[in-house]
Amino acid sequence: MRRYSRSALGRGAVEVILREAPVVFDTLLVQSLCPPFLDQLPVLPATRRFTTAAARLRAVIDAVVRRTTAPVRLGDALVPADSDDR
């Protein structure tokens, strides 16, 4: 399994993940204990926070996956990873 450093993911991505993941996980716990019809009420602050945090987290994860699974160009294999010539 590959592990990525903060610099490989990008500072912005790491900041969003660190900020939004706790909101999503905390809200999931609350939502699992509440009746299902409460999930459909967008006026609840917890629902709004969860929806916003989940959308931001999903966007960042999608961007990281696209960036880390992009096809490698031939020249990329010849340039050291810490080089600015990419």
N, C-alpha and C positions, 0 to 999 in steps of 0.2 A: 504494500500500500504506500502511495506517495504521501509525503508530508510537505506542506508548503509553509514557508516562513511568512512573516508579516509583509516583508518587502515583495515577495512573489505575488501575494494576493492584492497588494496595494493598500496603502494606509486608509483610504476612504472606505474600502470594503471591510477592513477589520473594524473600523470605528462603527460602521452600521451594524455589523454582526454583534459586536459587544453591546451596543445600545439596544437593539431590537430583539435579540434572542431571549433575554430575560422576560421581556414583556410578553412575547408569544408563549413561552413555557409557563409563566405564572398564570396567564389567562386561560391556557388549556386546562390547567388544574381546576380552576374555578368553573369553567364551562363543563367539565366532566361531572361536576357535582350539581349543576343547575338543570332544571327542566329544559328540554330541547327548544321549546318555543321562545325562550329568552335569547337564544342565538340569533333569532330573526329580527330582533328589535334594534335597529341601527342607532336609536337615540340613546341607548345606554353607553356611558363613557367607556366601560370596559370593552364593549363590542367595537366601538370606534377605534380605541387604542389597538386592539388586537388586529382589526382589519388593516389599519395603516401600517403597523409594525410588520405584519405578515407580507403585505405587498412590497414593502421596502426590502425585507429579507429575501423574498423570492427574486426580486430584480437583481440584487447583488449576487446571489447564488447563481442565477442564470448567467450573469456576466462573467463570473469567475469560471464557471464550467466552460463557457464558450472560449474564453481566453486560454484556459489550460488544456483544452482538447483540440485547439486549432491545429491544422496540419502544419508540420514543420517544413519550412522552406530549406532548400539545400544549403544556402548560405548561412542559415542559423546554426547549423551543426559545426561550422568552421569558426564561428566567433565565440570567444569565451563568454560564459554566462554573466560575468561581472563587467563586461565591456559596454560602453555607451554607443557602440557602432551598430546596434540592432536597428 
